[in-house]
């Protein structure tokens, strides 16, 4: 029987015998395996696989009437109701019209329908090559409606294919072609089914592109190569495929409102299609003329070409070499591991966007055309990923230390490093798609990607493994999203493996928020993509709640209890730290990390918990609570970050720029009082975060001398402003806060403290324990320039008036003793440097006093030039307003008295060498040591020599200007660090004595008042006259500079409420920048 072919066109007698046989099987119950011996049932199944169809061969209605007279039906003792009940049961008890029609069937009709059902279901389940053709033939038989039975047979057919993977692909292809033939029918209803079928196929492709765009498009690009060339012009499948691709492009371009997106996707799709055809043809031509030995030599040549391109850092050469290698690997049978390794690893050596795009395109071609190589490819690809981790490139770059904008100094690094993360992001797009499909069908792939995640996400706080740069935020959470997809796919069997992976993902999601918040520096398009990734991760993390189930604890050996401890409290029992505690940072961990190990405690699990089930329930609940807390914290932090990025991306809340899913993000509202409680309860948990100190140290805590204040001594250093605030009226005096403040200030270079000398001197008012005094003495020995600036500022603050008639009741004695201590401690080269600098500057300042007695006009001008000519430049000196530039020469013709009649300020120009504070100090000390016998300015670079103008005032308090410009300088540092392309010019102002000071002049600039006196035209006409036509490059650049500076000064003017703005103190430089001078800090709200 097994050797017989299926009977397809039987004679009428044979057909009648088979029909009677199946009627007997139905009537006598042979189709029920429980009623008859197993051998008989096997025989029935074999007969079903060979039986002909039970459709009518002649007149349909006559054959149906003849059924009533067959021996099987005539002699049957089964009731009609039993037959109908069987049909209803097999059709899952349908309702409505179907049930009504079944109850109208005769006994013969019922028996016939049951025989068709059992024959075709048994045929589908037991045939070597199941097909839908038989049931389609039944549907064409109009004698009786069999469409619902056809649905049941189709379900059996689908179940068979689901269980039999070997024949699935070939059977589905043959059945699809069969359906296309049967859809070409005279009945309009069946013709409409074809249209539904075509729409369904297109919908499947469109949905596949939505969920796995790269993989699906790769298959579609390979599809034309699998179609015979003669059928390409009229191939319906090609039309459906490419229509689906085009539809997906249009929907994406509409979603992002990007007109260029459609053309870019189209060109990329066609380009890859052409590249595959080109290199496949190129390699096929070579292989056709080579023997086996020459083919091996060709493989070696392709490998050497790849590594040669990497050595030369040539992206174009690398692109051609990788594509040729991929073509060879696809067209040759077997696997060349050396070639596959080169294809999967070469992009790591270059690690550029171009190289990564090339590799990903080649990889998709390989896994689409050679599915037998997919597992080997993933092994090599994950190994290459691990190489990027070992090399610390891209996503795994170690962040460089950035200086605080509040503690900037000469040569410090304020601008965050540009991280080359784009290659990893392109790579992750492919990994994400493979993971998303693998979790449904392939456990081997899942295991390999789990191993990749475990190796890339270590659970250690000793050294950060990922950069926390905001440029990598999308890449980081895209990677973590892959891990969450594996966790939530329920394909990882062992719960300990799920726990470890979840611990790693949660750890590194929280790790991103362990640094200061950064402002985005990526493009708007990339920022859109990053926000979209964050929203998707937030939504996935939100669904984590249903995946944290009790079965997660099932693999733990709960018989051993020595790893667990309980921290007993008055009302309830909880585990120390959190529910499950934190990972210990002491020692090193190896192997698998036990995610439920608890820090040591004095007590152990209660001996009263005698049963294992009670311990299991307790730990399970603790596990769930611990991870729910972590999940909620991640959601809240992500919500705050997403809101921040959305504001940056779309500050005006334009509807067309809204991002899908942003409405679902819940805003995180911080509660300072709750944060203070948490910080106070466990200070060491956040002692590494400088910003957390304000939640521990408060006025109330200092007054009450709370025991937690002792943690200040080991707290991470804050900025100089925060440190100095502990010596102000804001906080009461306390030895711990004073020690912390001084230790923090000592940790910075002396140049970083230099901008805050006014605040440092004023903090002496609240230095009842002498900490600030000692710090000033100490820092004066570290930097001579800082010592000079401290002396000048101390002299300013000894008196409360400009005429030095009224001493400051609090500071005079303190500052006098301090100045004497600093000056008396000087010796050798340092003392000579001090005397030379103060003598030089004293002579320059005295010019103002000498010319005060002269009347305004030519006489005062002449007196100014004469007094200035008597001053000789001394080597190693500088202007107090520019301690980073050494004075080389004086423009003796530049002396210009200013407008004031009584105070006689004047302006002079100096030739200076910009060398930096450290170098200037070293040169000055060398001069004092006589290492430079003769000072020669010719040795300095012309590029760093500039003419610097300064105004010297006598009888005018400039401390107000110092405060305003100090804040503007901080703004400039902040703008620079966050990447805002704005312009500020915080010119220097230094008070050197009561009523005396130096003001740096803005170079190459004129006031708006001066421009108005030169011409009656407005700024627009001035710009046209100065820079040319509006369309010229110079005008566009000047206007851009004007906008950047206007935006910056407008924000600062609004925040600080700076008043007294008029054309005399608003300047325009030669590059088009607007610059505000003469800040009236009496009206500054913040100061």
Secondary structure by P-SEA (a helix, b strand, c coil): cccccccccccaaaaaaaaaaaaaaaaacccccccccaaaaaaaaaaaaccccccccccaaaaaaacccccccccccccaaaaaaaaaaaacccccaaaaaaaaccaaaaaaaaaaaaaaaaaaaccccccaaaaaaaaaccccccaaaaaaaaaaaaaaaaacccaaaaaaaaaaaaaaaaaccccaaaaaaaaaaaaaaaaaaaaaaaacaaaaaaaaaacccccccccccccaaaaaaaaaaaaaaaaaaaaacccaaaaaaaaaaaaaaaaaaaaaaaaaaaaaaccaaaaaaaaaaaaaaaaaaaaaccaaaaaaaaaaaaaaaaacccccaaaaaaaaccccccccaaaaaaaaaaaaaaaaacccaaaaaaaaaaaaaaaaaaacccccccccccccccccccccccccccccaaaaaaaaaaaaaaaaaaaaccaaaaaaaaaaaaaacccccccccccccccaaaaaaaaaaaaaaaaaccccccaaaaaaaaaaaaaaaaaaaccccccccccaaaaaaaaaaaaaaaaaaaaccccccccccccccccccccccccccccccccccccccccccccccccccccccccccccccccccccaaaaaaaaaaaaaaaaaaaaaaaaaaaaaaaaaaaaaacccccccccccccccbbbbbbbaaaaaaaaaacccccccccccccccccaaaaaaccccccccccccccccccccccccccccccaaaaaaaaaaaaaccccccccaaaaaaaaccccccaaaaaaaaaaaaacaaaaaaaaaaaaaaccccccccccccccaaaaaaaaaaaaaaccaaaaaaaaaaaaaaaaaaacccccccccccaaaaaaaaaaaaaccccccccccccccbbbccccccccccccccccccbbbbbbcccccaaaaaaaaaaaaacccccccccccccccbbbbbbbbbccccaaaaaaaaaaaaaaaaaaaaaccbbbbbbbbbbbcccccbbbbcccccccaaaaaaaccccaaaaaaaaccccccaaaaaaaaaaaaaaaaaaaaaaaacccccccccccccccbbbbbccccccccccc
